[in-house]
Amino acid sequence: IAFKVQLGAFAKDVPIDVVNQFLELVTGNGLEHSKSDEGLTVYTTGNFKDFKSANDYKDSLVENGIKDAFVVAFQHGNKISVTTAIEILK
């Protein structure tokens, strides 16, 4: 199980100022982008083993201007619900 923070999902080209903001704020935690099944470009950061660490990081990003950030979870590279991830870890 890995927890990450989703920074945003975009249907069209991502404005360069948004990407620059992401890069400035995620120093040391990496910035990844991928395509969703719906064709959106999704930006995530971090790779945490527990929800609390990911949520604390998300809170710091929200405080620094990325208001729509939220925690997402993955199992073997596949996105799963955070609730399911927490249950698996119990």
QUIZIMO-V254879 format. One line per field, one symbol per residue. ss: DSSP state (h for helix, s for strand, l for the rest). psi: psi as a letter, one per 30 degrees, with the letter a starting at -180 (. if undefined). burial: I if it has 24 or more other ideal C-beta (glycine too) atoms within 12 Angstrom, else O. Layout:
ss=???
psi=???
burial=???
This chain:
ss=lssssssssslllllhhhhhhhhhhllllllsssslllllssssssssllhhhhhhhhhhhhhllllllssssssllssslhhhhhhhhl
psi=kkklkkelkkfakkkeeeeeeeeefgkfglkkklklfggkjkklllikfleeeeeeeeeeeefgfifgklkllkkhfkklleeeeeeef.
burial=IIIIIIIIIOOOOOOOOIOOIIOOIIOOIOIIIOOOOOOOIIIIIIIIOOIOOIIOIIOOIOOOOIOOIIIIIIOOOOIOOIOOIOOOOO
